Amino acid sequence: MEETKPIKKPFNPHEKKVDEGRLIRILSKDIPGNMTVYSGLTKIKGISWSLSNAICKALKIDKKKKIIELSPHEIEKISEFAKKPKIPKYLMNRRNDLESGEDKHLLGTDLDLQMEFDIKRLKKIKSYRGYRHLHGQPTRGQKTRSHFRKNKTKGVGIKKKKAAKEERISA
């Protein structure tokens, strides 16, 4: 049997070559070019799956389109829409803000900074959640017996079990 060699396509200088390994920068975040718009936008801190879907629908961008295939104009439209989204209140991550009282949506470092300020405020007013944050404990009612140890030694009960097991073996 003869081996067949793969047929090489002739070089076409007008063919658009898409480099899917490139990174596209949207809102200070590098997104791999081979991702779809729908999943790629979720890499930006503050954009959830539902908000990503809302952005695609509002701007009439195909969700399955690759990030690398977006034009600079579309990237600019996405950035502007994400900064000041015209979406329902339930999709926003900062509803009824304490200082201003308005509904807004924060992204990236603004979101991190605002969360830090909120935690500092809770500690300052000495609320229950503030105390839990201060001591490194869970703030939303989770059990602490087996989780949240963070490099602490195991409890006394574990040693008792080990000692009891050794006594059974030696007896």
Secondary structure, DSSP 8 states (H G I E B T S, - for coil): ------------TTS----TT-EEEETTEEEETTSBHHHHGGGSTT--HHHHHHHHHHTT--TTSBGGG--HHHHHHHHHHHHS----GGG-SB-S-TTT---B---HHHHHHHHHHHHHHHHHTT-HHHHHHHTT--SSS---SSS--SS----HHHHHHHHHHHHHHH-
